[in-house]
């Protein structure tokens, strides 16, 4: 299988490349013998493949993976062997992509591979952190427990993601409705009134003339305006796809008022939960940090975690490097310090994650409650200005006539 890696030499030089090997451990050993330390490793997926196309057409939802983990844990506890358990679950799966992935995992298991290694070949469905955690469960004989812990972790992440989406759903719908209403008024209603006012020959108020001129400009240059908007949006999307653009966007999202705080808390809670889960599984911090960095959805957070990892490898621990970065809040730093001193880092980080998730949930609810009246006022204001321009014109004509 082909893998894509990012590694660091003893001199601090970052190298990237692709290598073919039977497992991730083999890649790590090969680079280690060459004097390189692994930073990031994942299976290489070509730009175009039938499997990738199928995954895009029938994406696997996180809830389906969670259900698979829980059902698999239940069957294993009942004494069913892992291949038979997956075959039973495969028959119940309706998603084509998920069914294909489980079929390939079963084939790998029959070929002598472990469950974690077989799942690791499908990073779009099974995250590297989940696979690594399940690998520890296989080694310690606690696979069922690890399956449940990974499912719990994914459920908390899913709940967090749904909270953010629900907060953004209302303003997005309201914005679309506003654009449609304004478009109808500017393209159809105002021109009809403009013809009527023009035939009367009356002098119109300034606000009415301004709205009429705007309507004329929009109708005459609608194509140019749309092309300009598409060009700007396309340029922004292309820039965001670049590493620098993604980094700047992630930094901007963390600095947004209210929503930035929610995203910040969610990123920290995800980080704490990930470290706690992997630490509970028995992984050392030197192996945990690369997985947490790889699993981060925010490039700014990933860079901060990488800096912490670099200082940690120098013997600084976790709390001291975190205290140097303002992205890590004081409570998290203090709890990490307590966890390091008492040997209960997993429990300390789990408590921090729960606290941040609770705060983020409260702020999300407050944000939703605040957005609704604000958007209502904005929509009413836009429509009100247009209506005022037409009504004031009627009163002006009436006054001139009498």
N, C-alpha and C positions, 0 to 999 in steps of 0.2 A: 504494500500500500504506500502511496506517496504522501509525505508529510511536509508541511510548510513551517519553518522555524525562524525564530529570532533569538540570537545568542550574543553573549558578551565575552570578549577575550580577557585575558589577565591584564592587558594594558588598558582595558576600558573601551575597546573598539566594538561597536555594534555591527553584527553581520546578519544578513538575511539570506534565505535560500530554501531549496527543496531537496529532500532525500527520500529514497525508497527504503522501507524497512518493514519488518513484520509487526512491530509494536512501537508505542511511544517510548518504552524503556530502552529499546534498542537504539533509537535515535539519540536519546539522552546519553547513553553509554558511548556511542560513537563520537559525539561532540565533546564529551568529557575527556576521552582519550586524546582528542586533538587540542585540548586546553581551553575549551569554551564552556561557559556556564549558561544553561538554558534559561531564557526569559519567557518565551511564549512558544507553544507548540500546538498545532492543530492539523487535522487531515486536510490535504489539498484537494479542493473541489474545482474541476475545470469550469470555465466560463459557461460552456453549454454542455449539457448532458441530459439524457432522457429522465434520469432520476431527479435532477434538479428541476426540470420542467414540470414533472409530476408533482413535486413538492410545492411549486409555486401555484399550480392549478388547484391542488387539494392540500392546503397547508395543515399541518398537525397543530391542534390547539393545545395549550398547556394543560387544560383540564383533562384532555385525553391521556396525556402522559401521567398526570397525577392518578387518574383512575387505574391505569395500567400498573403503576407502582403498588397501589393499595391492594388491588386484586391479586397481584403476584405474591405479595407478602402473605396474604391470607391463604393462598393455595400452598405455598411452601411450608407454612406452619401446620397445615393439614396433612403433611407428609407426602405431597405430590412432588415428583422430581421436576427440576426447572424446565427441561425441554417439554415435558408433557403439559406443565402449567402454561407455558407460552403458547403451545398448540391449542389448548382450550380457550385461551384469551383471544387468539387470532381469529377464531371462528366467530367471536362476538363483535369484532371491530368492524365498523362500517366505513371508516375513512380509508380510501384506497392507499394513500401514502403511508399511513400508519400500518396498515396490513402488510404492505411491501417491506417496510423496515423491520417489522417483527419477524417476517418470513426469513429475511437475510440474517437476523440475529440468531434464529433457530438453526440455520444452516451453519453458521460459524460455531455455535455450541456443539453441534454434531461433529464438527471438524476438530474439536478438542480445545477451542478457545474458551476463556472465561466470559461470564456475562458482562462484566465491566469493559473488557477489551472489545467485545462484539458491539456493545452500545457506543463505544467511543468512535466507531467508524461512521456514526451518524450524528455529527455535532449539531445539525439543525434541529434535531429532535431531542437528543440527550446531551445536556451541557457537560463540558469537561469536568466541572466541579462535581456534578452528580455521579459521573462515571468513576471519578477518583474516590469518592466517598463509598460507593458500592464496592469498589475494589478492596477497600479496607475491610468492609463487612465480609467479603469472601474469605479474606485471610484470617479473620478472627472468628469466623463461624457465626457472625451476627448479621447475616444478609437481610433477614426479615426486618430487624430493627432499623437497619440503615435505610431500607426501602421506605419505611414509614417516616423516618426523620427527613429524608429528602422530599417526600410528598408534603409533609407539613411545611417545610421551607418554601416549596414552590407555591403552596396555597397562600402563604403570607405575601409572597411577591406578587401573586396574581391579584390579591385583594388591594394591594398598594397601587398597582397599575390601573385597576378599575376605578379607584378613587380619583386619580388624576384625570382619567378620561371623562368621568362624569362631571368633573369641575369644568372641563373645556367644552363639553358637548353643547351646553346651553348657549354660551356666547358664539360658538361657531354657527349654530342654527339661526340664532338671532341676526348675525351678520349677513348670512345668505338671504334671509327674508328681507332685511333692510335694503340690500342691493337690488333685489327683484322689485320691491315696491318703488324705490327711487327710479329705477330704470323705466318702469311702466309710466310713472308720472312725467318723467323728463322726455320720453320718446313719443308718448301718445296723448296724454292729458294736456300738458302745457302747449304743444303746438296747436291743438284745437282752440284753446283760449287765445293764443297769440293771433290766430286768424280773425277771431271775433273782435278782439281789441283793436286790431289793425283796421278792420272795416269801419269801426266807429270813429277812428281818427282822434281819439282822446289821448292826452298825455298821461303816461303811466308813472306810478311811484318808482323810486330808485330800486327797491328790492324786487319789484316785478320785472323791471328791465334787466336786472342782473340775472334773474332766474331764466328769463326768455333767452338772453344771450348764451347762457350756459347750455340751455337746451339745444340751441342752434349749433353750437360748437360740438356737442356730443353727437348729434345726428350727422353732421357733415364729416367729422373726423373719427367716427366710431371705430372704423377699421384700423386707422393709425394708432389710436389709443390702445386698442386690444393688442396689436402687435408690440407696442411699446411695453405694455404690462407683461405680456408673455416673455419678451426678451429679458426684462428685469428679473422676473421669477426664474426663468431658465438659468440666467447668470448666477443668481443666488444659490440655486440648487447645485449647480456645477461646483461653485466655490465651497459649498458645505460638504461636498463629497471629498474634497481634499483634506489631508490631515490638519493643515493650519485652519481651514474653514470650520471643520468639525470641532476643533479645540476652542475656537473663538465662540462658536454657537453654544457649546456646552457651558463655557464660562458666563456667557450672557444669560443663559437660562437660570443659572444659579444666582445671578444678581438681580433678577426681576423682583419687584415688590410683591410680597405675600406668596405668589406662586414660586418664586425663587427659594424662599424659606422652606416650602413644602418639598420641593425637589431635593434641596440640600439634606433635609431630615430623612427623606426616603433613601437617598444614596448612602448616608451614614448607617441607617438601620440595615440596609442590604449588606453593607460591608461587615457590620458587627455580626449579623446572623450567619454570614458565610464563614467568617473566621471561627465562630462558635461551633458551627456544625462540623467543620473539618477538624478542629481541635478536639472535639468530643470523639470523633472517629479515630483519633490517634495519630494524625499527621503532625509532623514537626512544622514550626513556623516557616522554616526555609522552603518547605514545599507548599505551604498554605498560601503564602503571599503571591506567588505567580498565578495561582488559580483564581484568587480574589481579584487581582489586577485584570486578568483575562475576562472575568465575568462582569466587570464594571461596565455600565452603559454610558458613563460620562468620562470623557477623555481627561478633563481637569482632575477629577477624582482619581483616575487611573495613574496620572502623572504623580500626584501627591503620594499615592500608595507605593509607587515605584521608588520615590525618594525615601520613603520610610523603610522600604525593603533594603535599599542600598546602605542606609545607616545601620539597620538591624544586623546586616551581615558583617559590619565592622564591630559588633559587640555592644551596640547602643540600646538594644532591646526594642520595644514597641512604643512605650509611652514617651520616652525622651524625644525621638524623632517626630512623633505626632505633635508634641507641645510646640515645636518650631513652625508648624504649619497652621495657619488660622482656619483652614478648611475643617480641621478636626476640633469640634467644640470642647470646651473645658470639662464638661461632665464625662465625655467619652475618654478623654485623656486621663482623668483621675481614676475612673473605673478600670481602665486598662492597667494603670500603675498598681492599683489594689490587687487586681487579678494576677499580675506578675509576681507580686510579693507574697501572695497567699497560695499560689498555685491553682487558682480557680478562675483562670482567664475565660473559659467557656461560659461559666455561670455569670460572670461580670458583664461580658459582652452581650449575652442573651438578655440581661436586665436592661442594658442600655438600648438595645434594639427595640424592646417592648415599650420603653419610655418614649423613644423617638417616634415609633409608629403611632402611639396614642396621640402625641402632640401633632403629628402630621395629619392624622384623621380629623382632629378637632379644627385645625386650621383649614383643611379642605372643606369641611362643612360650613365654616364661617365664610370662606371664599365663595362657595356656591350661593349662600344666602345674600352675599353682598353683590355678586355679579348680576343677579336677576333684576333688581330694581335699577341698577346702573344702566343695563342694556335697554330696559324699558324706557327710561328717561331719554337715552340717546336716540332710540327709534322715534319716540314721540317728538323729540326736538327736530330731527331731520324732516319728518313728514309735516310737522307744524310750520316750519319755515316755508316750505313749498305751499302749503294751504294758505298761510298768511299772505304770501305774495299774490295769490289769486284773489283772495277776499279784499285785500287793500286796493287792488285794481278796480274791483267792482264798485267799492265805495267812492273811489276817485272819479270814475266815469259818472256815477250817480250825482256827485257833487257838481261836476262840470256841466251836466245836463240841466240841473235845476238851480 
